[in-house]
Amino acid sequence: MKTALDPRHQKRQKLIEDLFKIEFHKQAVNSQTKEILEKKDFIDKKIAKAAPQYPIDKINKIDLAILRLAFFELLIEKKEPPKVIVDEAIELAKEYGGSTSPSFVNGALATLKLYK
């Protein structure tokens, strides 16, 4: 069971915060955030395929940050089992997003499996 003090969870929280902030203003970011941003076009295309009814510019910015991190971890980094990444993304959506965020993130990540 993960806790709020789990270092992996805290690392993901920081990445989500950085990805969210960068949408509004330029700032210095850590190396992993920079790596995600370098792959943003690729990741955003995958998100667009997974959630075609929601254009990228219309997705809630925090949900988009969570999806970008999850898609990066699932498609590029591949260090954790997919179930762990999906569960963590849903937890982050519960923590940071709105009432519909967890189901939206879960649905987008479930659809991703069809488009690999």
Wavefront OBJ file of the C-alpha trace (Angstrom):
o trace
v 0.000 0.000 0.000
v 1.390 3.362 -0.947
v 1.506 6.215 1.507
v 1.895 9.961 1.164
v 5.462 9.547 2.436
v 6.461 7.048 -0.268
v 9.428 8.651 -2.078
v 8.168 7.434 -5.469
v 4.793 9.081 -4.832
v 6.487 12.300 -3.715
v 8.653 12.277 -6.841
v 5.569 11.900 -9.026
v 3.838 14.707 -7.136
v 6.772 17.019 -7.878
v 6.754 16.040 -11.560
v 3.001 16.673 -11.830
v 3.428 20.068 -10.184
v 6.253 20.978 -12.593
v 4.298 19.811 -15.648
v 1.283 21.797 -14.466
v 3.238 24.985 -13.730
v 5.073 24.954 -17.063
v 1.705 25.309 -18.833
v 1.364 28.799 -17.364
v 4.887 30.224 -17.237
v 8.457 29.347 -18.114
v 10.546 28.088 -15.232
v 13.552 25.960 -14.507
v 12.647 22.275 -14.350
v 14.442 19.143 -13.246
v 15.946 16.701 -15.727
v 13.043 14.238 -15.721
v 10.480 16.982 -16.313
v 12.663 18.259 -19.136
v 12.785 14.748 -20.620
v 8.978 14.513 -20.511
v 8.644 17.930 -22.147
v 11.068 16.894 -24.916
v 8.704 14.001 -25.731
v 5.551 16.129 -25.308
v 4.497 16.014 -28.973
v 4.745 12.217 -29.085
v 2.939 11.865 -25.740
v 0.216 14.336 -26.708
v -0.480 12.396 -29.920
v -0.950 9.239 -27.861
v -3.226 11.087 -25.436
v -5.252 12.449 -28.357
v -5.722 8.897 -29.688
v -6.661 7.587 -26.248
v -9.174 10.382 -25.584
v -10.350 11.513 -29.042
v -13.444 13.239 -27.698
v -11.216 15.681 -25.747
v -8.794 17.869 -27.721
v -5.501 18.381 -25.871
v -6.166 22.101 -25.385
v -9.545 21.337 -23.760
v -8.297 18.781 -21.207
v -8.035 20.109 -17.657
v -4.376 21.141 -17.193
v -3.814 19.015 -14.092
v -5.369 15.968 -15.774
v -3.138 16.607 -18.766
v -0.051 16.782 -16.549
v -1.014 13.478 -14.901
v -1.625 11.836 -18.283
v 1.665 13.132 -19.694
v 3.579 11.637 -16.783
v 1.689 8.331 -16.942
v 2.067 8.010 -20.731
v 5.767 8.854 -20.421
v 6.236 6.167 -17.779
v 4.197 3.596 -19.731
v 5.526 4.200 -23.247
v 9.038 5.565 -22.834
v 10.512 4.986 -19.407
v 9.004 1.521 -18.750
v 10.629 1.151 -15.311
v 7.508 0.229 -13.334
v 4.798 -2.349 -14.051
v 1.852 -0.794 -15.944
v -0.557 -1.575 -13.090
v 1.584 0.480 -10.682
v 1.722 3.434 -13.091
v -2.037 3.372 -13.708
v -2.844 3.061 -9.993
v -0.487 5.924 -9.177
v -1.976 8.131 -11.913
v -5.471 7.528 -10.544
v -4.293 8.353 -7.013
v -2.706 11.586 -8.277
v -5.953 12.435 -10.081
v -7.874 11.919 -6.836
v -5.384 14.090 -4.980
v -5.012 16.944 -7.483
v -7.918 16.752 -9.924
v -11.635 17.312 -9.833
v -14.382 14.824 -9.131
v -14.290 13.391 -12.673
v -10.490 13.326 -12.983
v -9.881 9.789 -11.669
v -12.361 8.209 -14.071
v -11.114 10.314 -17.001
v -7.464 9.394 -16.320
v -8.391 5.740 -15.834
v -10.375 5.693 -19.087
v -7.602 7.331 -21.100
v -5.002 4.930 -19.716
v -7.264 1.917 -20.316
v -7.756 3.025 -23.936
v -4.000 3.400 -24.385
v -3.604 -0.369 -24.386
v -5.529 -0.452 -27.673
v -3.148 1.991 -29.378
v 0.314 0.707 -28.371
l 1 2 3 4 5 6 7 8 9 10 11 12 13 14 15 16 17 18 19 20 21 22 23 24 25 26 27 28 29 30 31 32 33 34 35 36 37 38 39 40 41 42 43 44 45 46 47 48 49 50 51 52 53 54 55 56 57 58 59 60 61 62 63 64 65 66 67 68 69 70 71 72 73 74 75 76 77 78 79 80 81 82 83 84 85 86 87 88 89 90 91 92 93 94 95 96 97 98 99 100 101 102 103 104 105 106 107 108 109 110 111 112 113 114 115 116
